[in-house]
C-alpha cells in the first residue's frame, strides 16, 4: 500500500512524500507522486501516530480499576484522537486495589487486541509527597523501596516501564532510583516539593523525566529555584507538559518548550475517568469530581483533578495558541516519548518503523489513523 500527501512530517520537515506500507511496517519513504498511490490525502498532514504516555482513563473508568472490558473500550476509543500508543497510567489508590488492577493490565497486555497499543505501565502514584499530592489520596501514600517496586512490577507481568516519585521522600537515599534503572524502569519526578538540589541529585542517580511540569511541584523562586528550574535546566532529562491553557497557561508552556527544545519535551493529556463526560457533578472511585464548561475536572475544593484532554487538541493548542515551534510540538507527542522509554521502532515516518500513522486536517482532527499499517475503524 502507498499513501501520500503534500504535507508529510518527515525528517523534522513538512514536505511532499509518499509512504510505502507492507506487513505493518513502513517499507520506504518515496518522493510524492513517484508511484501510483492507493490513497492521496492532498494537503492533510501525515505524521507518526500520537503517543500519550500519561493517560489514566476515559468514560468513568481508569487504570486504577482496570478490567478487560474497560481496557477494550479505552484502546478502541483512543484512535479517535490520533493516538496509536499509550501507557496504562495508575495513580494513588489502596494497595490491594492497585495490585489487582496491575494484574488485570498485565494479563491484557499478553493478549492480542484491536486499537491503540499499550506500551507498558506508568505508576504516577502512590509515591507522592504530602504537600504536592494534588488530587491524589494522602491515605494511599507509600514511600517507595525495592520491595514495593518488585511487587508492582511482578503484578503487571514485568510491564512497568515508568515510575514517578517525590525524591525528597527518600531522605537522601536514592537506592530505589538506581534499582529501577538497573531493572530497565524509567524514573520521573513529580507530585514533589523537592528543592532544586534534591531534584538534581535524583537526576544524577538516574531519574530521566519530570511529570506534568509546573503541576504538582515546587515552582520557581529567586532564592530557591525548585523542581521546575531543574526540569528546565537539565539537558539530559525530559519534561512532560499538559499544554491545554488551563493546567499550564500558554506563556510558561512556551518557556518550557523553548528551554527543552525539540528533543526533550513530551506533551501529555493526564486525562482521567471524566474524559468523555459532559459538564456536571460526578461521583466515582471514592471522590466527587466537577467537570466544568472548560472541560477540566476539579474537586469540590477547586483542586485540579485531572483532565478531559485529547492529545490532538493539546497539540493544536501548543502550535496555534502557545505558538510553540512546530517541530518541538510534533516531536513532543511522537518520537520524544519513544526515546525516553527506549523504544526504537515507533514515533517516526521512517523506513523499518511501525506503520502507526495519523492523518490530520488543518485543525488537527483525525482523518484516518493507521495502526500496524491498517486503518482503524471502530
Residue pairs with C-beta under 8 A, 6 or more apart in sequence:
1 20
1 21
1 22
1 38
1 39
1 373
2 18
2 19
2 20
2 21
2 30
2 35
2 36
2 37
2 38
2 39
3 18
3 19
3 21
3 37
3 38
3 39
3 40
3 41
3 46
3 357
3 359
3 370
4 16
4 17
4 18
4 19
4 32
4 33
4 37
4 39
4 40
4 41
4 46
5 16
5 17
5 32
5 40
5 41
5 42
5 43
5 44
5 45
5 46
5 359
6 16
6 32
6 42
6 43
7 14
7 15
7 16
7 43
7 44
7 45
7 46
8 14
8 15
8 16
8 17
8 19
8 29
8 32
8 45
8 46
8 47
8 349
9 45
9 46
9 47
9 48
9 330
9 334
9 349
10 17
10 29
10 349
10 350
12 262
12 327
12 331
14 45
14 326
16 31
16 32
16 33
17 29
17 30
17 31
17 32
17 46
17 349
18 29
18 30
18 31
18 32
18 33
18 34
18 35
18 37
19 26
19 28
19 29
19 30
19 46
19 349
19 355
19 357
20 26
20 27
20 28
20 29
20 30
20 35
21 27
21 355
21 357
21 370
21 373
22 373
23 373
24 354
24 355
24 372
24 373
24 374
25 352
25 353
25 354
25 355
25 373
26 349
26 350
26 351
26 352
26 353
26 354
26 355
27 351
28 351
29 349
29 350
29 351
39 368
41 359
41 367
41 368
43 362
44 359
44 360
44 361
44 362
44 367
45 359
45 360
45 361
45 362
45 364
46 349
46 357
46 358
46 359
47 330
47 334
47 349
47 357
47 358
47 359
47 360
48 84
48 334
48 335
48 346
48 347
48 348
48 349
48 353
48 356
48 357
48 358
49 82
49 83
49 84
49 85
49 334
49 346
49 356
49 357
49 358
49 369
49 370
49 371
50 81
50 82
50 83
50 84
50 311
50 312
50 315
50 333
50 334
50 358
51 83
51 84
51 85
51 86
51 119
51 333
51 334
51 337
51 338
51 346
51 347
52 78
52 81
52 83
52 85
52 86
52 87
52 268
52 269
52 271
52 311
52 333
53 86
53 87
53 89
53 119
53 122
53 162
53 240
53 266
53 268
53 337
53 340
53 341
54 87
54 89
54 122
54 124
54 211
54 212
54 240
54 268
54 269
54 270
55 78
55 83
55 86
55 87
55 88
55 89
55 268
55 269
55 270
55 271
56 62
56 63
56 64
56 89
56 90
56 91
56 124
56 270
56 271
56 272
56 273
56 306
57 63
57 64
57 74
57 271
57 272
57 273
57 275
58 73
58 74
58 77
58 78
58 271
58 273
58 275
58 276
59 73
59 74
59 77
59 273
59 275
59 276
59 277
60 273
60 274
60 277
60 282
60 284
61 67
61 70
61 73
61 74
61 273
62 272
62 273
62 285
63 88
63 89
63 90
63 101
63 105
63 121
64 90
64 91
64 93
64 97
64 98
64 101
64 285
65 93
65 97
65 101
65 285
66 88
66 101
66 104
66 105
66 108
67 104
68 104
68 107
68 108
71 88
71 104
71 105
71 108
71 113
71 118
72 113
72 115
74 115
74 116
75 86
75 113
75 114
75 115
75 116
75 117
75 118
76 114
76 115
76 116
76 378
77 115
77 276
77 378
78 86
78 115
78 116
79 115
79 116
79 366
79 369
79 371
79 376
79 378
80 366
80 369
80 378
81 310
81 311
81 312
81 313
81 366
82 311
82 312
82 358
82 360
82 364
82 366
82 369
83 116
83 311
83 312
84 116
84 117
84 346
84 356
84 357
84 358
84 369
84 370
84 371
85 116
85 117
85 118
85 119
85 346
85 356
86 116
86 117
86 118
86 119
87 118
87 119
87 120
87 121
87 122
87 161
87 162
88 105
88 118
88 120
88 121
88 122
89 121
89 122
89 123
89 124
90 98
90 101
90 102
90 121
90 122
90 123
90 124
90 125
91 124
91 125
91 126
91 136
92 125
92 126
92 128
92 133
92 136
92 137
92 140
92 141
93 101
93 125
93 126
93 137
93 140
93 285
94 140
95 126
95 140
95 142
98 126
98 152
98 155
99 151
99 152
99 155
102 121
102 152
102 155
102 156
103 155
103 156
105 118
105 121
105 156
105 159
106 121
106 155
106 156
106 157
106 158
106 159
107 157
108 118
109 118
109 120
109 156
109 157
109 159
110 157
114 376
115 371
115 376
115 378
116 371
117 356
117 371
119 161
119 341
119 343
120 159
120 160
120 161
120 162
120 341
121 152
121 156
121 159
121 160
121 161
121 162
122 161
122 162
122 163
122 164
123 152
123 160
123 162
123 163
123 164
124 164
124 190
124 191
124 211
125 136
125 140
125 164
125 191
126 136
126 137
126 140
126 141
126 142
127 141
127 142
127 143
127 144
127 163
127 164
127 165
127 166
127 169
128 134
128 136
128 138
128 141
128 166
128 191
128 192
129 166
129 168
129 169
129 191
129 192
129 193
129 194
130 138
130 141
131 193
132 166
132 191
132 192
132 193
132 216
132 217
132 218
133 141
133 191
133 216
134 191
134 215
134 216
134 303
134 304
134 305
135 287
135 299
135 303
135 304
135 305
135 306
136 191
137 286
142 148
143 169
143 170
144 163
144 165
144 169
144 170
144 176
145 176
146 175
146 176
146 179
149 160
149 163
149 176
149 179
149 180
149 183
149 185
152 160
152 163
153 159
153 160
153 183
153 185
160 185
161 184
161 185
161 186
161 341
162 185
162 186
162 187
162 188
162 209
162 341
163 180
163 185
163 186
163 187
163 188
164 187
164 188
164 189
164 190
164 191
164 211
165 176
165 177
165 187
165 188
165 189
165 190
165 192
166 189
166 190
166 191
166 192
166 193
166 194
167 174
167 177
167 189
167 192
167 194
167 198
167 199
167 201
167 202
167 207
168 192
168 193
168 194
168 195
168 198
170 176
170 177
170 202
172 201
174 201
174 202
174 205
174 206
177 187
177 202
177 205
177 206
177 207
178 205
178 206
180 186
180 187
180 206
181 187
181 205
181 206
184 342
186 208
186 209
186 340
186 341
186 342
187 202
187 206
187 207
187 208
187 209
188 207
188 208
188 209
188 210
188 211
188 238
188 240
189 199
189 202
189 203
189 207
189 209
189 210
189 211
189 217
189 227
189 230
190 210
190 211
190 212
190 216
190 217
191 211
191 216
191 217
192 199
192 216
192 217
192 218
192 227
193 217
193 218
193 227
194 202
194 217
194 218
194 226
194 227
195 218
195 224
195 226
195 227
196 224
196 225
196 226
196 227
196 229
196 230
199 226
199 227
199 230
199 231
200 230
200 234
203 230
203 234
203 236
203 237
207 237
208 236
208 237
208 238
208 340
209 237
209 238
209 239
209 240
209 266
209 340
210 217
210 227
210 230
210 231
210 237
210 238
210 239
210 240
211 217
211 240
212 240
212 241
212 242
212 247
212 268
212 270
213 228
213 231
213 239
213 240
213 241
213 248
213 256
214 228
214 241
214 247
214 248
214 252
214 256
215 242
215 247
215 248
215 270
215 304
217 226
217 227
217 228
218 224
218 226
218 227
218 228
219 226
219 227
219 228
220 226
220 228
220 229
230 237
231 237
231 239
231 256
232 239
232 255
232 256
232 259
232 260
233 259
235 264
237 264
238 260
238 264
238 265
238 266
238 336
238 340
239 256
239 260
239 264
239 265
239 266
240 266
240 267
240 268
241 248
241 253
241 256
241 257
241 265
241 266
241 267
241 268
241 332
242 248
242 268
242 269
242 270
242 307
242 309
242 314
243 250
243 253
243 257
243 267
243 314
243 317
243 318
243 322
243 324
244 296
244 307
244 309
244 313
244 314
244 317
245 253
245 317
245 321
245 322
246 294
246 296
246 304
246 307
247 270
247 296
247 304
247 307
248 256
250 317
250 321
250 322
250 323
251 322
253 318
253 322
253 324
254 322
254 323
254 324
256 265
257 265
257 318
257 322
257 324
257 325
257 328
257 329
257 332
258 324
258 325
258 328
260 328
261 328
262 325
262 327
262 328
262 331
263 331
263 336
263 339
264 336
265 328
265 329
265 331
265 332
265 336
266 332
266 333
266 336
266 337
266 340
267 311
267 314
267 315
267 318
267 329
267 332
267 333
268 311
268 314
269 275
269 307
269 309
269 310
269 311
269 314
270 306
270 307
270 309
271 306
271 307
271 308
271 309
271 310
272 289
272 297
272 305
272 306
272 307
272 308
273 284
273 285
273 289
273 306
274 282
274 289
274 291
274 297
274 305
274 306
274 308
275 307
275 308
275 309
275 310
276 308
277 291
277 308
278 291
279 291
279 292
279 293
279 295
280 290
280 291
281 288
281 289
281 290
281 291
282 288
282 289
282 290
282 291
283 289
287 299
287 305
288 299
288 300
289 297
289 298
289 299
289 305
289 306
290 297
290 298
290 299
290 300
291 297
291 308
292 298
295 307
295 308
295 309
296 304
296 307
296 308
297 304
297 305
297 306
297 307
297 308
298 304
298 305
299 305
311 333
312 358
312 360
312 364
312 365
312 366
313 364
314 333
315 329
315 330
315 333
315 364
316 363
316 364
318 324
318 329
318 332
319 326
319 329
334 347
334 348
335 347
335 348
336 347
337 347
338 344
338 346
338 347
339 347
345 352
345 353
345 354
346 353
346 354
346 356
347 353
349 357
354 372
355 370
355 372
355 373
356 370
356 371
356 372
357 369
357 370
358 366
358 368
358 369
358 370
359 366
359 367
359 368
359 369
359 370
360 366
360 367
361 367
368 375
369 375
369 376
370 376
